Amino acid sequence: MTQPPDLDFRTQTEWRSWLEDNHPQDKGIWVIMYKVGSSLEGLRYADAVEEAICYGWIDGKMQSIDSDRFRQWFSPRRRNSPWS
């Protein structure tokens, strides 16, 4: 079984563009995000969730990578799911 990719979007616009192109056919991905206190620039959690919801995707499990980053699972919301 192929592992879903880890994707590192630098901006909310890059994430939105990926969702526009891939949201109907993709089953889910890990998105690399940057912690609020990090000096590194990159996609932040609140911005990622805001875009995902627009395309019917939701966030799931989170895994820490290091002191600056973590990866967050995003996938399409299941039909009839109570989560939004």
PLY file of the C-alpha trace (Angstrom):
ply
format ascii 1.0
element vertex 84
property float x
property float y
property float z
element edge 83
property int vertex1
property int vertex2
end_header
0.00 0.00 0.00
1.37 3.40 -0.98
1.82 5.92 1.81
0.10 9.28 1.32
2.52 12.11 0.62
3.75 14.76 3.06
3.23 18.10 1.33
4.79 21.37 2.48
2.79 24.41 1.38
4.43 27.76 2.09
1.24 29.80 1.82
-2.50 29.50 2.16
-2.72 30.28 -1.57
-0.54 27.26 -2.46
-2.72 25.01 -0.28
-5.90 26.40 -1.88
-4.49 25.80 -5.36
-3.64 22.19 -4.49
-7.15 21.63 -3.11
-8.75 23.14 -6.23
-6.86 20.66 -8.40
-6.98 17.57 -6.19
-9.87 17.63 -3.73
-12.31 15.46 -5.74
-9.95 12.53 -6.36
-7.45 12.46 -3.50
-8.11 10.29 -0.42
-5.97 12.34 1.96
-2.55 13.82 2.57
-0.23 14.87 5.36
0.32 18.63 5.37
3.49 20.00 6.97
2.70 22.99 9.16
4.65 25.42 11.25
4.03 25.97 14.93
2.87 29.41 16.06
6.09 30.17 17.98
8.34 29.10 15.10
10.55 31.62 13.34
10.13 29.61 10.12
7.59 30.72 7.54
4.95 28.36 6.29
1.32 27.32 6.38
-0.35 27.72 9.78
-3.03 25.42 11.17
-5.92 27.93 11.25
-5.31 28.93 7.62
-5.11 25.29 6.50
-8.38 24.34 8.19
-10.15 27.40 6.76
-9.26 26.36 3.20
-9.92 22.65 3.74
-13.48 23.21 4.91
-14.22 25.17 1.73
-13.46 22.01 -0.28
-15.24 19.55 2.00
-12.05 18.37 3.67
-11.40 18.06 7.40
-8.34 17.75 9.59
-7.51 14.65 11.55
-4.53 13.23 13.35
-1.50 15.42 14.14
2.10 14.22 14.49
4.98 16.34 15.75
8.06 16.50 13.51
10.39 18.79 15.47
10.32 21.96 17.57
9.14 24.05 14.60
6.91 21.73 12.59
4.20 19.11 12.73
2.22 17.23 10.14
-1.55 17.26 10.04
-3.74 14.72 8.25
-6.34 16.21 5.89
-8.91 14.17 4.01
-12.35 14.51 2.43
-15.19 14.61 4.93
-17.13 11.36 4.82
-20.71 11.52 3.66
-23.10 11.85 6.61
-20.22 12.57 8.99
-21.18 14.70 12.01
-17.80 16.48 11.80
-17.33 19.63 9.78
0 1
1 2
2 3
3 4
4 5
5 6
6 7
7 8
8 9
9 10
10 11
11 12
12 13
13 14
14 15
15 16
16 17
17 18
18 19
19 20
20 21
21 22
22 23
23 24
24 25
25 26
26 27
27 28
28 29
29 30
30 31
31 32
32 33
33 34
34 35
35 36
36 37
37 38
38 39
39 40
40 41
41 42
42 43
43 44
44 45
45 46
46 47
47 48
48 49
49 50
50 51
51 52
52 53
53 54
54 55
55 56
56 57
57 58
58 59
59 60
60 61
61 62
62 63
63 64
64 65
65 66
66 67
67 68
68 69
69 70
70 71
71 72
72 73
73 74
74 75
75 76
76 77
77 78
78 79
79 80
80 81
81 82
82 83
